[in-house]
Amino acid sequence: MGDHDEARARVGLTAVAPPSHRWLGPLVNEHGAAPVWDALLSGKPPPGSPPSAQAVRSWRGWSEGSRRVDPDRLLDSSAELGVRFVAPGDPEWPGRLDELPVCYGLWVRGMGDLRNLCLRSVSVVGARSATPYGTHVAAELSCELADRSFSVVSGGAYGVDGAAHRAALTTGSTVVVLACGLDTDYPRGHAGLFADVARTGVLVSEWPVGRTPRTPDFLVRNRLIAALTPGTVVVEAGARSGALNTAAHATDLHRVLMAVPGPVTSAMSVGCHRLLREGRANCVTRADDVVELIVPLGEAVPGQAGPLVPEAELDRETARVLSAVTRRGVGTAVVATNSTGDLEHTIRALGMLAAAGLVERCEAGWRLPWPRRRPGPRSHPPRPCG
């Protein structure tokens, strides 16, 4: 079976099965999505032995649902709404998601490139019922991170999420991870925000169009927010905040976990203070603190020839293009000659690298960004950006 069959099968699985099922996920990883999907369609038993009677019942339910799904039609109807499907192995697939136990694929809407947006990224999450302090800090952090060419990833909810997305849009791009189909604006009050995000960034979901949000889906969605980036910042979190669930996923995935301290009298800071007290999170108060903690994972370092980029995040040809760019600047044709020799591929690679903040335009053509001077200590609270 070819890559096309595998991708179609993954499209079908997103429509009939939970995205993080403990039994089906490993089954797909072991046998491939296409054989599993064919078995569902034909009503055959699953490859291997189901671990329990409950698994058998689930399989039968998915099998019945699969006969009502046409992957090709679902792809076509999604495309009409500006939604595309990204499967593992596709150029837009973020390499960090390979560390998840299972992810059938992602539905994506927006003009940005998901993989490149996630190359330099930070998750900023927190309470929906955020205090003015929480939205202020979220906006300040996100604006400064975006100004340093980091994409901000969050869940699109009211409160901290919304403040983070809006601030990031003032100088950069952002990624919204939703718990429903991308034809549904949830929450509805953020429809305008989501439209703005789609112009430069992306909206992402593991569910196909037509899926409305359900309470358990938000907890499943949180693992994706944690997985897409090298680090997660919890700005505000009550004792039972969903942001703590995202924090737990970040820890499980060995991502850098950070938390912002808040007023000791605020119920919305209880979760952050618990993470800090238990030693599970690093204390951060501004963007510089965040960058210092994830610097080995992608930020430019003063005194070095260029940005530190995980090799797994760039394909070989794009890495060669990056190595051919200097700080003093070089023309596109010269970059092509010194790297791949293919001008068309070089232009495309330079565009992707620019979107990730790893190169920038200059009079000579392209150059590596110069490290920005770190600001000194502030004598007054920062003003939110935007």
Sine and cosine of phi, psi and omega as CSV:
sin_phi,cos_phi,sin_psi,cos_psi,sin_omega,cos_omega
0.00,0.00,0.64,-0.76,-0.07,-1.00
-1.00,0.02,0.00,-1.00,0.01,-1.00
-0.89,0.46,-0.55,0.83,-0.01,-1.00
-0.89,0.46,-0.70,0.72,0.02,-1.00
-0.90,0.44,-0.63,0.78,0.00,-1.00
-0.90,0.43,-0.69,0.73,0.00,-1.00
-0.91,0.42,-0.69,0.72,0.03,-1.00
-0.87,0.50,-0.65,0.76,0.01,-1.00
-0.90,0.44,-0.65,0.76,0.01,-1.00
-0.92,0.39,-0.59,0.80,0.11,-0.99
-0.85,0.53,-0.74,0.67,0.00,-1.00
-0.89,0.46,-0.64,0.77,-0.03,-1.00
-0.90,0.44,-0.58,0.81,0.02,-1.00
-0.90,0.45,-0.40,0.92,-0.05,-1.00
-1.00,0.03,-0.28,0.96,-0.11,-0.99
-0.82,-0.57,-0.30,0.95,-0.14,-0.99
-0.80,-0.60,0.50,-0.86,0.06,-1.00
-0.88,0.47,0.63,-0.78,-0.10,-1.00
-0.95,0.33,-0.27,0.96,-0.04,-1.00
-0.79,-0.61,0.57,0.82,-0.06,-1.00
-0.92,0.40,0.76,-0.65,-0.13,-0.99
-0.91,0.42,-0.46,0.89,-0.04,-1.00
-0.99,-0.16,-0.69,0.72,-0.06,-1.00
-0.93,0.37,-0.62,0.79,-0.01,-1.00
-0.84,0.55,-0.83,0.56,0.05,-1.00
-0.86,0.50,-0.52,0.85,0.04,-1.00
-0.89,0.45,-0.68,0.73,0.04,-1.00
-0.92,0.40,-0.66,0.75,0.00,-1.00
-0.89,0.46,-0.58,0.81,-0.07,-1.00
-0.99,0.17,-0.70,0.72,-0.14,-0.99
-0.97,-0.25,-0.26,0.97,-0.09,-1.00
0.99,-0.11,0.49,-0.87,-0.05,-1.00
-0.94,0.34,-0.60,0.80,-0.07,-1.00
-0.89,0.46,-0.75,0.66,0.04,-1.00
-0.89,0.46,-0.60,0.80,0.02,-1.00
-0.91,0.40,-0.69,0.72,0.00,-1.00
-0.91,0.42,-0.66,0.75,0.03,-1.00
-0.88,0.47,-0.63,0.78,0.03,-1.00
-0.91,0.41,-0.63,0.77,0.05,-1.00
-0.89,0.46,-0.73,0.68,-0.03,-1.00
-0.88,0.47,-0.63,0.78,-0.07,-1.00
-1.00,0.09,-0.16,0.99,-0.03,-1.00
0.98,0.20,0.21,0.98,0.02,-1.00
-0.97,0.25,0.32,-0.95,0.10,-1.00
-0.90,0.44,0.42,-0.91,0.01,-1.00
-0.93,0.37,0.42,-0.91,0.11,-0.99
-0.86,0.52,0.69,-0.72,-0.05,-1.00
0.99,0.17,-0.22,-0.98,-0.05,-1.00
-0.93,-0.36,0.81,-0.58,0.08,-1.00
-0.86,0.52,0.66,-0.75,-0.08,-1.00
-0.97,0.26,-0.26,0.97,-0.08,-1.00
-0.34,-0.94,0.21,-0.98,0.06,-1.00
-0.90,0.43,-0.56,0.83,0.04,-1.00
-0.89,0.45,-0.61,0.80,0.03,-1.00
-0.90,0.43,-0.62,0.79,0.03,-1.00
-0.90,0.45,-0.69,0.72,0.02,-1.00
-0.90,0.43,-0.66,0.75,0.03,-1.00
-0.89,0.46,-0.67,0.74,0.00,-1.00
-0.87,0.50,-0.68,0.73,0.01,-1.00
-0.89,0.45,-0.65,0.76,0.02,-1.00
-0.91,0.42,-0.68,0.74,0.03,-1.00
-0.91,0.41,-0.59,0.81,0.00,-1.00
-0.89,0.45,-0.70,0.72,0.04,-1.00
-0.89,0.46,-0.66,0.75,0.00,-1.00
-0.92,0.39,-0.54,0.84,-0.05,-1.00
-0.90,0.44,-0.48,0.88,-0.03,-1.00
-0.96,0.26,-0.19,0.98,0.05,-1.00
-0.98,-0.17,0.09,1.00,-0.06,-1.00
-0.91,-0.42,0.77,-0.63,0.12,-0.99
-0.92,-0.40,0.97,-0.23,-0.05,-1.00
-0.82,0.58,-0.65,0.76,-0.01,-1.00
-0.91,0.43,-0.68,0.74,0.02,-1.00
-0.92,0.40,-0.62,0.79,0.02,-1.00
-0.90,0.43,-0.65,0.76,0.05,-1.00
-0.90,0.44,-0.67,0.74,-0.02,-1.00
-0.92,0.40,-0.72,0.69,-0.01,-1.00
-0.91,0.41,-0.55,0.83,0.05,-1.00
-0.93,0.36,-0.67,0.74,0.00,-1.00
-0.87,0.50,-0.58,0.82,0.03,-1.00
-0.89,0.45,-0.42,0.91,0.02,-1.00
-0.99,-0.12,0.12,0.99,0.00,-1.00
0.98,0.18,0.37,0.93,-0.04,-1.00
-0.93,-0.36,0.75,-0.66,0.01,-1.00
-0.88,-0.47,0.34,-0.94,0.02,-1.00
-0.95,-0.31,0.74,-0.68,0.01,-1.00
-0.87,-0.49,0.86,-0.52,-0.04,-1.00
-0.95,-0.32,0.35,-0.94,0.09,-1.00
-0.80,0.60,0.72,-0.69,-0.04,-1.00
0.99,-0.12,-0.30,0.95,0.06,-1.00
-0.94,0.33,0.43,-0.90,0.00,-1.00
-0.85,0.53,-0.48,0.88,-0.05,-1.00
-1.00,0.01,-0.05,1.00,-0.05,-1.00
-0.95,0.32,0.82,-0.57,0.03,-1.00
-0.95,0.31,0.82,-0.57,-0.06,-1.00
-0.87,0.50,-0.48,0.88,-0.02,-1.00
-0.89,0.45,-0.42,0.91,-0.04,-1.00
-0.95,0.32,-0.24,0.97,0.05,-1.00
-0.91,0.41,-0.28,0.96,0.02,-1.00
-0.99,0.13,-0.17,0.98,0.08,-1.00
-0.96,0.29,0.59,-0.81,0.05,-1.00
-0.85,0.53,-0.56,0.83,0.02,-1.00
-0.37,-0.93,0.65,-0.76,0.19,-0.98
-0.37,-0.93,0.94,-0.34,-0.09,-1.00
-0.90,0.43,-0.58,0.82,-0.04,-1.00
0.27,-0.96,0.07,-1.00,-0.05,-1.00
-0.78,-0.62,0.65,-0.76,0.17,-0.98
-1.00,-0.07,0.74,-0.67,-0.15,-0.99
-0.75,-0.67,0.68,-0.73,0.09,-1.00
-0.74,-0.67,0.73,-0.68,0.05,-1.00
0.70,-0.71,0.25,-0.97,-0.09,-1.00
-1.00,0.09,-0.24,0.97,0.00,-1.00
-0.97,0.22,0.20,-0.98,0.08,-1.00
-0.97,-0.26,0.89,-0.45,-0.14,-0.99
-0.85,0.52,-0.72,0.69,-0.04,-1.00
-0.87,0.50,-0.73,0.69,-0.04,-1.00
-0.94,0.34,-0.57,0.82,0.06,-1.00
-0.90,0.45,-0.53,0.85,-0.06,-1.00
-1.00,0.04,-0.13,0.99,0.01,-1.00
-0.86,0.51,-0.71,0.70,0.06,-1.00
-0.85,-0.52,0.99,-0.13,-0.12,-0.99
-0.50,-0.87,0.36,-0.93,0.05,-1.00
-0.62,-0.79,0.68,-0.73,0.11,-0.99
-1.00,0.04,0.76,-0.65,0.05,-1.00
-0.85,-0.53,0.91,-0.42,-0.11,-0.99
-0.73,-0.68,0.24,-0.97,0.02,-1.00
0.14,-0.99,-0.21,-0.98,-0.14,-0.99
-0.94,0.34,0.60,-0.80,0.15,-0.99
-0.93,0.36,-0.65,0.76,0.02,-1.00
-1.00,0.03,0.85,0.53,-0.09,-1.00
-0.94,0.33,0.50,-0.87,0.10,-1.00
-1.00,0.10,0.24,-0.97,0.10,-1.00
-0.83,0.56,-0.57,0.82,0.06,-1.00
-0.88,0.47,-0.70,0.71,-0.04,-1.00
-0.90,0.44,-0.71,0.70,0.00,-1.00
-0.93,0.36,-0.56,0.83,0.05,-1.00
-0.88,0.47,-0.76,0.65,-0.03,-1.00
-0.91,0.40,-0.67,0.74,0.00,-1.00
-0.87,0.49,-0.67,0.74,-0.01,-1.00
-0.92,0.39,-0.68,0.73,-0.01,-1.00
-0.90,0.44,-0.74,0.67,0.01,-1.00
-0.86,0.51,-0.75,0.66,-0.10,-1.00
-0.92,0.39,-0.62,0.78,0.03,-1.00
-0.90,0.43,-0.70,0.72,0.00,-1.00
-0.93,0.38,-0.62,0.79,0.04,-1.00
-0.91,0.42,-0.69,0.72,0.02,-1.00
-0.90,0.45,-0.60,0.80,0.02,-1.00
-0.91,0.41,-0.38,0.92,0.05,-1.00
-0.99,-0.15,0.34,0.94,0.09,-1.00
0.94,0.34,0.46,0.89,0.15,-0.99
-0.99,-0.14,0.71,-0.71,0.14,-0.99
-0.99,0.16,0.60,-0.80,0.03,-1.00
-0.97,-0.22,0.81,-0.59,-0.01,-1.00
-0.94,-0.35,0.74,-0.67,0.05,-1.00
-0.38,-0.92,-0.08,-1.00,-0.17,-0.98
-0.98,-0.17,0.09,1.00,0.10,-1.00
0.97,0.26,0.13,0.99,-0.05,-1.00
-0.99,0.16,0.12,-0.99,0.13,-0.99
-0.92,0.40,0.20,-0.98,0.08,-1.00
0.99,0.14,-0.76,-0.65,-0.08,-1.00
-0.86,0.50,-0.70,0.71,-0.03,-1.00
-0.83,0.55,-0.78,0.62,-0.04,-1.00
-0.88,0.48,-0.67,0.75,0.02,-1.00
-0.88,0.47,-0.64,0.77,0.00,-1.00
-0.91,0.42,-0.72,0.69,-0.01,-1.00
-0.89,0.46,-0.73,0.68,-0.05,-1.00
-0.89,0.47,-0.69,0.73,-0.01,-1.00
-0.91,0.41,-0.65,0.76,0.00,-1.00
-0.89,0.46,-0.57,0.82,-0.03,-1.00
-0.93,0.37,-0.33,0.94,-0.04,-1.00
-0.93,0.38,-0.50,0.87,-0.02,-1.00
-0.73,-0.68,-0.03,1.00,-0.06,-1.00
-0.39,-0.92,-0.55,-0.84,-0.06,-1.00
-0.82,-0.57,0.25,-0.97,-0.03,-1.00
-0.56,-0.83,0.37,-0.93,0.00,-1.00
-0.86,-0.51,0.81,-0.58,0.03,-1.00
-0.96,-0.27,0.83,-0.56,0.02,-1.00
-0.96,-0.27,0.90,-0.43,-0.10,-1.00
-0.97,-0.26,0.37,-0.93,0.01,-1.00
-0.96,-0.27,0.55,0.84,-0.01,-1.00
-0.37,-0.93,0.04,-1.00,0.06,-1.00
-0.91,0.42,0.47,-0.88,-0.09,-1.00
-0.98,0.19,0.06,1.00,0.16,-0.99
-1.00,0.00,-0.01,1.00,-0.01,-1.00
-0.91,-0.42,0.84,-0.55,0.08,-1.00
-1.00,0.02,0.96,-0.29,0.01,-1.00
-0.73,-0.68,0.87,-0.48,0.07,1.00
-0.96,0.27,0.47,-0.88,-0.09,-1.00
-0.88,0.48,-0.52,0.86,0.00,-1.00
-0.91,0.41,-0.19,0.98,0.02,-1.00
-0.97,-0.23,0.28,0.96,0.00,-1.00
-0.85,0.52,-0.68,0.73,0.03,-1.00
-0.91,0.43,-0.65,0.76,0.04,-1.00
-0.88,0.48,-0.70,0.71,-0.02,-1.00
-0.90,0.44,-0.60,0.80,0.05,-1.00
-0.90,0.43,-0.63,0.77,0.04,-1.00
-0.91,0.41,-0.66,0.75,0.01,-1.00
-0.87,0.50,-0.68,0.74,-0.08,-1.00
-0.89,0.45,-0.35,0.94,-0.03,-1.00
-0.95,0.30,-0.51,0.86,-0.02,-1.00
-0.79,-0.61,-0.38,0.92,-0.02,-1.00
-0.90,-0.45,-0.51,-0.86,0.01,-1.00
-0.59,-0.81,0.41,-0.91,0.22,-0.97
-0.94,-0.35,0.63,-0.78,-0.15,-0.99
-0.73,-0.68,0.57,-0.82,0.10,-1.00
-0.43,-0.90,0.47,-0.88,0.13,-0.99
-1.00,0.00,-0.08,1.00,-0.03,-1.00
-0.96,-0.27,0.57,-0.82,-0.02,-1.00
-0.98,0.21,0.16,-0.99,0.05,-1.00
-0.86,0.51,0.53,-0.85,-0.02,-1.00
0.99,-0.11,-0.24,0.97,-0.02,-1.00
-1.00,0.08,0.83,-0.55,0.07,-1.00
-1.00,-0.02,0.45,-0.89,-0.07,-1.00
-0.95,0.33,0.62,-0.78,0.09,-1.00
-0.80,-0.60,0.49,-0.87,-0.13,-0.99
-0.78,0.63,-0.75,0.67,-0.02,-1.00
-0.90,0.44,-0.39,0.92,-0.06,-1.00
-0.91,0.41,-0.46,0.89,-0.02,-1.00
-0.93,0.36,-0.60,0.80,0.04,-1.00
-0.93,0.36,-0.59,0.81,0.06,-1.00
-0.92,0.40,-0.65,0.76,0.01,-1.00
-0.87,0.50,-0.56,0.83,-0.08,-1.00
-0.88,0.48,-0.52,0.85,-0.01,-1.00
-0.92,0.39,-0.50,0.87,0.03,-1.00
-0.94,0.33,-0.65,0.76,0.04,-1.00
-0.86,0.52,-0.69,0.72,-0.01,-1.00
-0.94,0.35,-0.58,0.82,-0.11,-0.99
-0.97,0.24,-0.48,0.88,-0.12,-0.99
-0.95,0.32,-0.35,0.94,-0.12,-0.99
-0.82,-0.57,0.29,-0.96,0.05,-1.00
-0.98,0.19,-0.22,0.98,-0.02,-1.00
-0.43,-0.90,0.50,-0.87,-0.01,-1.00
-0.83,-0.56,0.74,-0.67,0.07,-1.00
-0.95,-0.33,0.84,-0.55,0.11,-0.99
-0.99,-0.12,0.92,-0.40,-0.08,-1.00
-1.00,0.09,-0.74,0.67,0.07,-1.00
-0.60,-0.80,0.59,-0.81,0.02,-1.00
-0.35,-0.94,0.82,-0.57,0.11,-0.99
-0.96,0.28,-0.02,-1.00,-0.06,-1.00
-0.88,0.48,-0.49,0.87,-0.03,-1.00
-0.86,-0.52,0.44,0.90,-0.07,-1.00
-0.91,0.41,0.59,-0.81,0.09,-1.00
-0.90,0.43,-0.36,0.93,0.04,-1.00
-0.89,0.45,-0.47,0.88,0.04,-1.00
-0.94,0.35,-0.49,0.87,0.09,-1.00
-0.92,0.39,-0.67,0.74,0.08,-1.00
-0.88,0.47,-0.64,0.76,0.02,-1.00
-0.88,0.48,-0.65,0.76,0.01,-1.00
-0.90,0.44,-0.65,0.76,0.05,-1.00
-0.90,0.44,-0.65,0.76,0.01,-1.00
-0.87,0.50,-0.66,0.75,0.02,-1.00
-0.90,0.43,-0.71,0.71,-0.01,-1.00
-0.88,0.48,-0.54,0.84,-0.04,-1.00
-1.00,-0.02,0.10,0.99,0.02,-1.00
0.88,0.47,0.58,0.81,0.13,-0.99
-1.00,0.03,0.33,-0.94,0.06,-1.00
-0.96,0.28,0.83,-0.56,0.00,-1.00
-0.96,-0.30,0.76,-0.65,-0.04,-1.00
-0.76,-0.65,0.46,-0.89,0.02,-1.00
-0.62,-0.79,0.55,-0.84,0.02,-1.00
-0.99,-0.16,0.82,-0.57,0.06,-1.00
-0.94,0.35,0.48,-0.88,0.00,-1.00
-0.72,-0.69,-0.09,-1.00,0.03,-1.00
-0.87,0.49,0.70,-0.71,-0.03,-1.00
-0.92,0.39,-0.27,0.96,0.01,-1.00
-1.00,0.01,-0.08,1.00,-0.10,-1.00
-1.00,-0.09,0.80,-0.60,0.05,-1.00
-0.91,0.41,-0.39,0.92,-0.02,-1.00
-0.98,0.19,-0.05,1.00,0.05,-1.00
-0.95,-0.32,-0.02,1.00,-0.04,-1.00
-0.85,0.52,-0.71,0.71,-0.04,-1.00
-0.91,0.41,-0.67,0.75,0.03,-1.00
-0.89,0.45,-0.69,0.72,-0.02,-1.00
-0.91,0.41,-0.53,0.85,0.05,-1.00
-0.92,0.38,-0.69,0.73,0.03,-1.00
-0.86,0.51,-0.66,0.76,-0.01,-1.00
-0.95,0.32,-0.68,0.74,-0.04,-1.00
-0.90,0.43,-0.62,0.79,-0.02,-1.00
-0.99,0.13,-0.01,1.00,0.02,-1.00
0.96,0.28,0.30,0.95,-0.03,-1.00
-1.00,0.07,-0.36,0.93,-0.05,-1.00
-0.77,-0.63,0.47,-0.88,0.11,-0.99
-1.00,0.06,0.61,-0.79,0.00,-1.00
-0.99,0.17,0.81,-0.59,0.06,-1.00
-0.74,-0.67,0.55,-0.83,0.02,-1.00
-0.77,-0.64,-0.18,0.98,0.03,-1.00
-0.41,-0.91,0.13,-0.99,-0.09,-1.00
-0.89,0.46,-0.58,0.82,0.01,-1.00
-0.86,0.52,-0.62,0.79,0.03,-1.00
-0.88,0.47,-0.66,0.75,-0.02,-1.00
-0.90,0.43,-0.73,0.68,-0.04,-1.00
-0.88,0.47,-0.64,0.77,0.01,-1.00
-0.86,0.51,-0.59,0.81,-0.07,-1.00
-0.98,0.22,-0.47,0.88,-0.02,-1.00
-0.95,-0.33,0.16,0.99,-0.06,-1.00
-0.83,0.56,-0.59,0.81,0.03,-1.00
-0.92,0.38,-0.21,0.98,-0.09,-1.00
-0.98,-0.19,0.17,0.99,0.11,-0.99
0.39,-0.92,-0.20,0.98,-0.09,-1.00
-0.99,0.12,0.49,-0.87,0.06,-1.00
-0.93,0.37,0.63,-0.77,-0.06,-1.00
-0.89,-0.46,0.80,-0.61,0.01,-1.00
-0.83,0.56,0.66,-0.75,0.06,-1.00
1.00,-0.02,-0.15,0.99,0.02,-1.00
-0.97,-0.25,0.31,-0.95,-0.11,-0.99
-0.92,0.38,-0.43,0.90,-0.03,-1.00
-0.13,-0.99,-0.10,-1.00,-0.05,-1.00
-0.93,0.37,0.53,-0.85,0.10,-0.99
-1.00,0.09,0.90,-0.43,-0.05,-1.00
-0.84,-0.54,0.81,-0.58,0.06,-1.00
-0.85,0.53,0.79,-0.61,-0.04,-1.00
-0.86,0.51,-0.51,0.86,-0.02,-1.00
-0.91,0.41,-0.32,0.95,-0.07,-1.00
-1.00,0.01,-0.22,0.98,0.02,-1.00
-0.84,-0.55,0.69,-0.72,0.10,-1.00
-0.95,0.31,0.25,-0.97,-0.16,-0.99
-0.87,0.50,-0.68,0.74,-0.05,-1.00
-0.92,0.40,-0.66,0.75,0.01,-1.00
-0.92,0.39,-0.60,0.80,0.06,-1.00
-0.89,0.46,-0.61,0.79,0.04,-1.00
-0.92,0.40,-0.61,0.79,0.06,-1.00
-0.88,0.47,-0.71,0.70,0.00,-1.00
-0.87,0.50,-0.66,0.75,-0.04,-1.00
-0.93,0.36,-0.32,0.95,-0.02,-1.00
-1.00,0.03,-0.09,1.00,0.01,-1.00
-1.00,-0.06,0.64,-0.77,-0.02,-1.00
-0.90,-0.44,0.17,-0.99,0.04,-1.00
-0.96,0.29,-0.46,0.89,-0.03,-1.00
-0.99,0.16,-0.28,0.96,0.05,-1.00
0.97,-0.23,0.57,-0.82,-0.03,-1.00
-0.46,-0.89,0.52,-0.85,-0.03,-1.00
-0.96,0.28,0.36,-0.93,-0.04,-1.00
-0.88,0.48,-0.67,0.74,-0.02,-1.00
-0.90,0.44,-0.62,0.79,0.01,-1.00
-0.93,0.37,-0.65,0.76,0.05,-1.00
-0.86,0.51,-0.69,0.73,0.00,-1.00
-0.89,0.46,-0.70,0.71,-0.01,-1.00
-0.89,0.46,-0.63,0.77,-0.07,-1.00
-1.00,0.07,-0.05,1.00,-0.03,-1.00
-0.83,-0.56,-1.00,-0.03,-0.12,-0.99
-1.00,-0.02,-0.42,0.91,-0.09,-1.00
0.99,0.14,-0.11,0.99,-0.02,-1.00
-0.95,-0.30,0.94,-0.33,-0.08,-1.00
-0.89,0.45,-0.68,0.73,-0.03,-1.00
-0.89,0.46,-0.71,0.70,0.02,-1.00
-0.91,0.42,-0.62,0.78,-0.01,-1.00
-0.89,0.46,-0.69,0.73,0.02,-1.00
-0.88,0.48,-0.69,0.72,0.01,-1.00
-0.90,0.43,-0.67,0.74,0.00,-1.00
-0.91,0.41,-0.64,0.77,0.03,-1.00
-0.89,0.45,-0.61,0.79,0.05,-1.00
-0.89,0.45,-0.68,0.74,0.03,-1.00
-0.91,0.42,-0.67,0.74,0.00,-1.00
-0.91,0.41,-0.59,0.81,0.04,-1.00
-0.92,0.40,-0.65,0.76,0.03,-1.00
-0.89,0.46,-0.50,0.86,0.01,-1.00
-1.00,0.06,-0.03,1.00,0.02,-1.00
0.98,0.20,0.28,0.96,-0.07,-1.00
-1.00,-0.07,-0.31,0.95,0.14,-0.99
-0.65,-0.76,0.27,-0.96,0.04,-1.00
-0.56,-0.83,0.38,-0.92,0.00,-1.00
-0.96,0.28,0.47,-0.88,0.09,-1.00
-0.46,-0.89,0.02,-1.00,-0.04,-1.00
-0.88,0.47,-0.57,0.82,-0.02,-1.00
-0.98,0.19,-0.27,0.96,-0.03,-1.00
0.65,-0.76,-1.00,0.06,-0.01,-1.00
-0.69,-0.73,0.53,-0.85,0.04,-1.00
-0.53,-0.85,0.30,-0.95,0.13,-0.99
-0.97,0.23,0.62,-0.78,0.00,-1.00
-0.91,0.41,0.65,-0.76,0.12,-0.99
-0.97,0.23,0.66,-0.75,0.04,-1.00
-0.86,0.51,0.69,-0.72,0.01,-1.00
-0.98,0.17,0.57,-0.82,0.03,-1.00
-0.93,0.36,0.73,-0.68,-0.02,-1.00
-0.96,0.28,0.75,-0.67,0.01,-1.00
-0.93,0.36,0.46,-0.89,0.05,-1.00
-0.97,0.23,0.04,-1.00,0.00,-1.00
-0.87,0.50,0.63,-0.78,0.01,-1.00
-1.00,0.09,0.60,-0.80,0.04,-1.00
-0.99,-0.14,-0.05,1.00,0.00,-1.00
-0.52,-0.85,0.34,-0.94,-0.02,-1.00
-0.87,0.49,0.60,-0.80,-0.01,-1.00
-0.94,0.34,0.51,-0.86,0.08,-1.00
-1.00,0.05,0.69,-0.73,0.03,-1.00
-0.89,0.46,0.57,-0.82,0.03,-1.00
-0.99,0.12,0.62,-0.78,0.07,-1.00
1.00,-0.08,0.00,0.00,0.00,0.00
